[in-house]
């Protein structure tokens, strides 16, 4: 059975998040996408910023991560998008089986 990873990214708004989520799910590159409103504090081009963003958790097969990251990069509106991979050390067997089935092509 394949290993599971989570791609994390932040976007400007829920509309963009939903568009990326729909594309990832339609391509079967993600089994599930969670969308969370957040407030981010960061430094961008030497300026301290604090802004609302939308955080996305995208559950994917490890071997699909490069294709999913490319899809996110292609659809993302930021000049330098946050695209992070977090490998799942352990998952409930039934959840892992569902995720693998949901992303089977």
C-alpha positions in Angstrom: 0.0 0.0 0.0 1.2 3.5 -0.8 2.4 6.1 1.7 0.3 9.2 2.4 1.5 12.8 2.4 -0.2 16.1 3.1 0.4 19.1 0.8 0.0 22.4 2.7 -0.5 25.7 0.9 -2.1 29.1 1.7 -4.1 31.2 -0.8 -5.8 34.6 -0.8 -9.4 33.5 -0.5 -11.9 30.6 -0.4 -12.8 30.9 -4.1 -9.2 30.2 -5.1 -8.9 27.4 -2.5 -12.1 25.8 -3.9 -10.8 26.0 -7.5 -7.6 24.3 -6.5 -9.4 21.7 -4.5 -11.8 20.9 -7.3 -8.9 20.5 -9.8 -6.9 18.3 -7.4 -9.9 16.1 -6.7 -11.0 15.8 -10.3 -7.5 14.7 -11.3 -7.5 12.2 -8.4 -4.3 13.7 -7.1 -5.9 14.4 -3.7 -8.3 12.2 -1.7 -9.5 15.0 0.5 -8.9 18.8 0.7 -9.6 20.7 3.9 -10.0 24.5 3.7 -9.4 26.7 6.8 -9.6 30.5 7.2 -6.5 31.8 9.1 -4.6 34.9 9.8 -0.9 34.9 8.7 1.9 37.0 10.0 5.1 37.1 7.9 7.8 39.2 6.3 7.5 39.8 2.6 10.0 42.0 0.7 11.3 43.5 4.0 7.8 44.4 5.1 6.1 42.9 8.1 2.6 41.7 7.1 -0.5 40.4 8.8 -3.3 39.3 6.6 -6.2 36.8 6.3 -5.5 33.8 4.2 -7.0 30.3 3.5 -4.9 27.3 4.6 -5.3 24.1 2.6 -4.5 20.5 3.7 -4.5 18.2 0.7 -4.1 14.4 1.4 -2.3 12.6 -1.4 -0.2 9.6 -2.3 3.5 10.3 -1.8 4.2 9.3 -5.4 1.6 11.8 -6.6 3.1 14.7 -4.6 5.2 16.1 -7.5 2.1 16.2 -9.8 -0.1 17.7 -7.1 2.6 20.4 -6.3 2.8 21.3 -10.0 -1.0 21.6 -10.2 -1.1 23.9 -7.2 1.8 25.9 -8.6 0.0 26.3 -11.9 -3.3 27.4 -10.4 -1.9 29.5 -7.5 -2.0 33.3 -7.6 1.0 34.1 -5.4 4.4 35.0 -6.8 6.0 32.6 -4.3 3.4 30.1 -3.0 3.9 28.1 0.1 3.9 24.4 -1.0 5.0 22.1 1.7 5.0 18.3 1.9 4.3 16.6 5.3 4.8 12.8 5.2 2.3 10.9 7.3 4.2 8.5 9.6 1.1 6.5 10.5 -2.5 6.5 9.5 -5.6 4.4 10.5 -5.6 1.4 8.1 -9.2 2.0 7.0 -8.5 5.7 6.3 -5.3 4.9 4.4 -7.2 2.3 2.3 -10.0 4.9 1.5 -7.4 7.5 0.5 -5.6 5.1 -1.8 -9.0 4.1 -3.4 -10.0 7.7 -3.8 -6.8 8.5 -5.7 -6.6 5.4 -7.8 -6.4 6.2 -11.5 
